[in-house]
Amino acid sequence: MVDANGEVIPGTAQAAFPLLVMNILPVGVRGIVVAGLLAALMSSLAGAFNASSTLFTMDVYQKFNPTASKAQLVWIGRIATGIMVLIALMWIPVIQGARGLYQYLQGVQSYLAPPIFTVFFLGVFNKRLNAKGALAALVVGFLLGAFRLAVDTPVALGMGTFQYTSGSFLWFVNNFYFQYYSLFIFLVSVAVMLGVSYATEAPSYERISGLTFGTVTVEQKADTRRSWGMGDVIASGVVLLMILMAYLYFRG
């Protein structure tokens, strides 16, 4: 799993966990671990396919066909799920040609998550932001993430044979570290959300009452305070301490 210089080989290092399961765990426990992995995989896939088909059926198809019966919606959902499965199967070569499965998954999440995080985080802490600013941030952030995926996909499909011209704009985008690009998307999304929100009308207090820290009522604050005690604080502190210790230990 390491080369002659002692550097980790990403392609083979991904087999570390299966190697440990096969050679260290006893018979029986090994089967339980594999069953747990398969169950988690099936649950994740089922959730993703169900969410995708529901999104298409209820937010797209039903808008164009509002008179559709429940039976029609169910069949459209099944068809959408089947199409999603086919798209996922066709996407396997892209994942195989990436710089490793873990980094690919982290990269996709880092391209798509920043605008969503921006809308939720800023929306909670700033009562001046409105729906137009949130929509603009989501659209701009999604387009930036989709652009990075579109640039990375030909390289992944080329399995190392396809490369952009060194020094070109697309080469720079493809080689720009994915976490830095995620930070770039986040900053752009913040700027867009703030700019559009403050350039348009403020949301009415009645619509955002209780949704942000600035619009929480005294009764709601009291209900929140009664929902946790010292035991919850201690447990949260222990969890945070364990996370900090793990980061410090595995800092590489």
C-alpha positions in Angstrom: 0.0 0.0 0.0 3.1 2.3 -0.1 5.6 2.8 -2.8 9.4 2.7 -2.7 9.5 6.2 -1.1 7.1 5.3 1.6 4.3 7.3 0.1 0.7 5.9 0.4 -0.7 4.7 -2.9 -4.3 5.9 -2.9 -5.7 3.2 -5.2 -4.5 0.3 -3.1 -4.8 2.0 0.3 -8.5 2.0 -0.1 -8.4 -1.8 0.4 -7.1 -1.4 4.0 -10.4 -1.9 5.6 -11.5 -5.0 3.6 -8.0 -6.4 4.3 -8.4 -6.0 8.0 -11.9 -7.5 7.9 -10.7 -10.6 6.0 -7.6 -11.3 8.0 -8.2 -10.1 11.5 -11.9 -10.6 12.4 -13.0 -14.2 13.3 -15.6 -16.1 11.3 -19.1 -14.9 12.4 -18.0 -11.4 13.4 -16.7 -11.0 9.8 -20.2 -11.8 8.5 -21.8 -9.4 10.9 -19.5 -6.6 9.8 -20.2 -7.3 6.1 -24.0 -7.5 6.8 -23.8 -4.2 8.5 -22.0 -2.6 5.6 -24.5 -4.0 3.1 -27.4 -2.8 5.2 -25.9 0.7 5.5 -25.3 0.7 1.8 -28.8 -0.4 0.9 -30.3 2.1 3.3 -28.3 5.0 1.9 -29.1 4.0 -1.7 -32.8 3.6 -0.9 -32.9 7.0 0.8 -31.1 8.7 -2.1 -33.3 7.1 -4.8 -36.5 7.7 -2.8 -35.6 11.4 -2.3 -34.6 11.9 -5.9 -37.8 10.3 -7.3 -40.0 12.2 -4.8 -38.3 15.4 -5.8 -38.9 14.8 -9.5 -42.5 13.5 -9.0 -43.8 16.1 -6.6 -41.9 19.2 -7.5 -41.5 18.8 -11.3 -44.0 16.3 -12.8 -47.0 17.3 -10.6 -46.4 21.0 -11.5 -46.9 20.2 -15.2 -49.7 17.7 -14.6 -51.6 18.9 -11.5 -54.6 16.5 -12.2 -52.4 13.4 -12.0 -53.9 10.7 -9.8 -52.0 9.1 -6.9 -51.5 5.9 -9.0 -49.9 7.9 -11.8 -47.6 9.7 -9.3 -46.5 6.3 -7.9 -45.7 5.0 -11.4 -43.8 8.2 -12.3 -41.8 7.8 -9.1 -40.9 4.2 -10.0 -39.8 5.2 -13.4 -37.8 8.1 -12.0 -36.1 5.6 -9.6 -35.2 3.3 -12.4 -33.7 6.1 -14.4 -31.7 7.2 -11.4 -30.3 3.6 -11.0 -29.3 3.6 -14.7 -27.6 7.0 -14.3 -25.7 5.7 -11.2 -24.5 2.7 -13.1 -23.3 4.8 -16.0 -21.5 7.0 -13.5 -19.3 4.2 -12.2 -16.4 4.8 -14.7 -16.2 8.4 -13.5 -15.8 7.2 -9.9 -13.2 4.6 -10.9 -11.2 7.2 -12.7 -11.1 9.6 -9.8 -8.3 10.1 -7.3 -9.8 7.6 -4.9 -13.4 6.9 -3.7 -13.1 8.8 -0.5 -11.7 11.9 -2.0 -14.3 11.7 -4.8 -17.2 11.5 -2.4 -15.7 14.4 -0.3 -15.2 16.4 -3.5 -18.8 16.0 -4.7 -20.1 16.9 -1.3 -17.8 19.9 -1.0 -19.0 21.2 -4.4 -22.7 20.9 -3.6 -23.0 21.6 0.2 -21.6 25.2 0.5 -24.6 27.0 -0.9 -27.0 24.9 1.2 -25.0 25.5 4.3 -24.9 29.2 3.5 -28.6 29.5 3.2 -29.3 27.6 6.4 -26.6 29.2 8.5 -27.0 32.8 7.5 -30.8 32.4 7.4 -30.8 31.5 11.1 -28.5 34.3 12.3 -29.6 37.2 10.0 -33.2 38.2 9.9 -32.7 40.7 7.1 -32.0 38.0 4.5 -34.9 37.0 2.2 -36.0 34.3 -0.2 -34.6 36.0 -3.3 -31.2 36.1 -1.8 -31.4 32.5 -0.7 -32.5 31.4 -4.2 -29.8 33.4 -5.8 -27.1 31.9 -3.5 -28.4 28.3 -4.2 -28.4 28.8 -8.0 -25.0 30.5 -8.2 -23.4 28.0 -5.8 -24.9 25.0 -7.6 -23.6 26.3 -11.0 -20.1 26.7 -9.6 -20.2 23.2 -8.2 -21.6 21.8 -11.4 -18.9 23.6 -13.4 -16.2 21.9 -11.3 -17.8 18.5 -11.7 -18.0 19.1 -15.5 -14.3 20.0 -15.6 -13.3 17.0 -13.5 -15.4 14.4 -15.3 -13.4 14.2 -18.6 -10.2 13.7 -16.6 -11.8 10.9 -14.6 -13.2 9.2 -17.7 -9.8 9.4 -19.3 -8.4 7.2 -16.6 -5.2 9.3 -16.5 -4.8 9.6 -20.3 -6.8 12.8 -20.7 -5.2 15.9 -19.4 -5.9 19.6 -19.9 -3.1 21.8 -21.3 -0.8 22.7 -18.5 -1.3 26.3 -17.3 -4.7 26.7 -19.0 -7.8 27.9 -17.1 -9.4 24.4 -17.1 -6.2 22.8 -16.0 -6.0 25.3 -13.1 -9.7 24.5 -12.1 -9.1 20.8 -12.3 -6.0 20.9 -10.2 -7.3 23.4 -7.7 -7.6 21.6 -4.3 -11.2 20.6 -3.8 -11.5 22.0 -0.3 -10.2 25.3 -1.4 -12.7 25.3 -4.2 -15.4 24.5 -1.7 -14.3 27.5 0.4 -14.5 29.6 -2.8 -18.1 28.5 -3.5 -19.0 29.3 0.1 -17.6 32.8 -0.1 -19.3 33.5 -3.4 -22.6 32.1 -2.1 -22.3 34.4 1.0 -21.6 37.4 -1.1 -24.5 36.7 -3.5 -27.0 36.0 -0.7 -26.1 39.1 1.2 -26.0 41.3 -1.9 -29.3 40.2 -3.4 -31.1 40.2 0.0 -30.0 43.8 0.9 -30.7 45.0 -2.6 -34.3 43.7 -2.4 -37.2 44.2 0.1 -36.9 42.9 3.6 -39.0 39.9 4.6 -42.1 40.6 6.7 -41.7 39.8 10.4 -44.9 37.7 10.5 -43.3 35.2 8.0 -40.0 34.8 9.8 -41.2 35.0 13.4 -39.5 32.2 15.4 -37.3 31.2 12.5 -34.2 33.2 13.3 -32.4 34.2 16.5 -33.4 37.8 16.1 -37.1 36.9 15.8 -37.4 34.3 18.6 -40.0 35.2 21.2 -39.6 35.0 24.9 -41.9 32.0 25.2 -39.9 30.1 22.6 -36.6 30.9 24.4 -38.1 29.6 27.6 -39.3 26.4 25.9 -35.8 25.8 24.4 -34.2 26.4 27.8 -36.4 23.8 29.5 -35.6 21.2 26.8 -32.0 20.6 28.1 -30.2 20.2 31.4 -26.7 19.9 32.8 -26.5 16.2 31.7 -27.0 17.3 28.1 -24.2 19.9 28.5 -21.8 17.4 30.0 -22.6 14.8 27.3 -22.1 17.4 24.6 -18.7 18.4 26.1 -17.5 14.8 26.2 -18.5 14.3 22.5 -16.7 17.5 21.5 -13.6 16.5 23.5 -13.5 13.1 21.9 -13.8 14.7 18.4 -10.9 17.1 19.3 -8.7 14.2 20.5 -9.4 12.2 17.3 -8.4 15.2 15.2 -5.2 15.8 17.1 -4.3 12.1 17.1 -5.0 11.6 13.4 -3.6 14.9 12.2 -1.1 13.1 9.9 
